[in-house]
Amino acid sequence: MADRMLSVTATHSTAANNTKAISISVPMPLF
């Protein structure tokens, strides 16, 4: 599980740059 979360976090780190506005509107824990 821990390894899987790290992979997801790395992916979202890049996606966050493209969806910064959405990230602010929607809490990250939901993702």
N, CA, C and O atoms as CSV, one atom per row, in Angstrom:
chain,resi,resn,atom,element,x,y,z
A,1,MET,N,N,0.832,-1.210,0.000
A,1,MET,CA,C,0.000,0.000,0.000
A,1,MET,C,C,0.871,1.266,0.000
A,1,MET,O,O,0.619,2.215,-0.742
A,2,ALA,N,N,1.891,1.248,0.847
A,2,ALA,CA,C,2.765,2.422,0.953
A,2,ALA,C,C,3.425,2.733,-0.388
A,2,ALA,O,O,3.485,3.886,-0.812
A,3,ASP,N,N,3.922,1.678,-1.051
A,3,ASP,CA,C,4.570,1.872,-2.353
A,3,ASP,C,C,3.578,2.423,-3.367
A,3,ASP,O,O,3.920,3.257,-4.205
A,4,ARG,N,N,2.357,1.945,-3.273
A,4,ARG,CA,C,1.338,2.386,-4.223
A,4,ARG,C,C,1.033,3.870,-4.014
A,4,ARG,O,O,0.878,4.616,-4.981
A,5,MET,N,N,0.947,4.293,-2.763
A,5,MET,CA,C,0.663,5.695,-2.461
A,5,MET,C,C,1.777,6.603,-2.976
A,5,MET,O,O,1.514,7.695,-3.481
A,6,LEU,N,N,3.017,6.149,-2.846
A,6,LEU,CA,C,4.150,6.937,-3.329
A,6,LEU,C,C,4.046,7.159,-4.835
A,6,LEU,O,O,4.333,8.248,-5.331
A,7,SER,N,N,3.635,6.122,-5.554
A,7,SER,CA,C,3.498,6.225,-7.005
A,7,SER,C,C,2.391,7.206,-7.359
A,7,SER,O,O,2.529,8.015,-8.277
A,8,VAL,N,N,1.297,7.124,-6.620
A,8,VAL,CA,C,0.159,8.026,-6.868
A,8,VAL,C,C,0.556,9.460,-6.563
A,8,VAL,O,O,0.207,10.381,-7.302
A,9,THR,N,N,1.285,9.645,-5.473
A,9,THR,CA,C,1.728,10.988,-5.081
A,9,THR,C,C,2.619,11.592,-6.161
A,9,THR,O,O,2.477,12.767,-6.499
A,10,ALA,N,N,3.525,10.802,-6.696
A,10,ALA,CA,C,4.439,11.274,-7.731
A,10,ALA,C,C,3.666,11.696,-8.974
A,10,ALA,O,O,3.995,12.695,-9.614
A,11,THR,N,N,2.633,10.924,-9.310
A,11,THR,CA,C,1.811,11.227,-10.481
A,11,THR,C,C,1.035,12.517,-10.265
A,11,THR,O,O,0.960,13.362,-11.157
A,12,HIS,N,N,0.456,12.662,-9.075
A,12,HIS,CA,C,-0.347,13.846,-8.779
A,12,HIS,C,C,0.520,15.095,-8.661
A,12,HIS,O,O,0.046,16.209,-8.884
A,13,SER,N,N,1.785,14.908,-8.312
A,13,SER,CA,C,2.685,16.052,-8.207
A,13,SER,C,C,2.771,16.754,-9.563
A,13,SER,O,O,2.804,17.982,-9.633
A,14,THR,N,N,2.808,15.967,-10.632
A,14,THR,CA,C,2.865,16.519,-11.982
A,14,THR,C,C,1.490,17.032,-12.396
A,14,THR,O,O,1.369,18.105,-12.987
A,15,ALA,N,N,0.468,16.265,-12.084
A,15,ALA,CA,C,-0.896,16.639,-12.449
A,15,ALA,C,C,-1.327,17.898,-11.707
A,15,ALA,O,O,-2.100,18.697,-12.235
A,16,ALA,N,N,-0.834,18.078,-10.496
A,16,ALA,CA,C,-1.200,19.242,-9.684
A,16,ALA,C,C,-0.855,20.542,-10.406
A,16,ALA,O,O,-1.574,21.533,-10.282
A,17,ASN,N,N,0.233,20.539,-11.152
A,17,ASN,CA,C,0.647,21.732,-11.888
A,17,ASN,C,C,-0.381,22.101,-12.957
A,17,ASN,O,O,-0.590,23.280,-13.245
A,18,ASN,N,N,-1.019,21.090,-13.538
A,18,ASN,CA,C,-2.002,21.334,-14.590
A,18,ASN,C,C,-3.396,21.575,-14.030
A,18,ASN,O,O,-4.245,22.175,-14.689
A,19,THR,N,N,-3.628,21.100,-12.798
A,19,THR,CA,C,-4.953,21.242,-12.196
A,19,THR,C,C,-4.853,21.974,-10.861
A,19,THR,O,O,-5.518,21.616,-9.889
A,20,LYS,N,N,-4.015,22.998,-10.834
A,20,LYS,CA,C,-3.789,23.746,-9.596
A,20,LYS,C,C,-5.091,24.348,-9.075
A,20,LYS,O,O,-5.376,24.274,-7.879
A,21,ALA,N,N,-5.872,24.936,-9.957
A,21,ALA,CA,C,-7.142,25.544,-9.554
A,21,ALA,C,C,-8.081,24.501,-8.964
A,21,ALA,O,O,-8.751,24.751,-7.961
A,22,ILE,N,N,-8.124,23.323,-9.598
A,22,ILE,CA,C,-9.002,22.246,-9.123
A,22,ILE,C,C,-8.506,21.725,-7.777
A,22,ILE,O,O,-9.305,21.424,-6.891
A,23,SER,N,N,-7.203,21.623,-7.628
A,23,SER,CA,C,-6.620,21.122,-6.379
A,23,SER,C,C,-7.013,22.016,-5.209
A,23,SER,O,O,-7.248,21.536,-4.100
A,24,ILE,N,N,-7.081,23.321,-5.468
A,24,ILE,CA,C,-7.447,24.273,-4.418
A,24,ILE,C,C,-8.927,24.128,-4.076
A,24,ILE,O,O,-9.310,24.216,-2.909
A,25,SER,N,N,-9.750,23.907,-5.084
A,25,SER,CA,C,-11.188,23.784,-4.873
A,25,SER,C,C,-11.555,22.448,-4.246
A,25,SER,O,O,-12.445,22.373,-3.399
A,26,VAL,N,N,-10.855,21.384,-4.671
A,26,VAL,CA,C,-11.147,20.040,-4.162
A,26,VAL,C,C,-9.999,19.520,-3.301
A,26,VAL,O,O,-8.853,19.495,-3.751
A,27,PRO,N,N,-10.293,19.106,-2.069
A,27,PRO,CA,C,-9.265,18.580,-1.167
A,27,PRO,C,C,-8.507,17.413,-1.796
A,27,PRO,O,O,-9.126,16.533,-2.394
A,28,MET,N,N,-7.182,17.391,-1.672
A,28,MET,CA,C,-6.363,16.324,-2.230
A,28,MET,C,C,-6.693,14.937,-1.673
A,28,MET,O,O,-6.624,13.960,-2.419
A,29,PRO,N,N,-7.053,14.814,-0.375
A,29,PRO,CA,C,-7.374,13.495,0.191
A,29,PRO,C,C,-8.424,12.727,-0.613
A,29,PRO,O,O,-8.459,11.497,-0.577
A,30,LEU,N,N,-9.276,13.451,-1.335
A,30,LEU,CA,C,-10.310,12.787,-2.132
A,30,LEU,C,C,-9.689,12.010,-3.285
A,30,LEU,O,O,-10.243,11.011,-3.745
A,31,PHE,N,N,-8.531,12.481,-3.749
A,31,PHE,CA,C,-7.869,11.810,-4.852
A,31,PHE,C,C,-7.078,10.618,-4.327
A,31,PHE,O,O,-6.439,9.910,-5.105
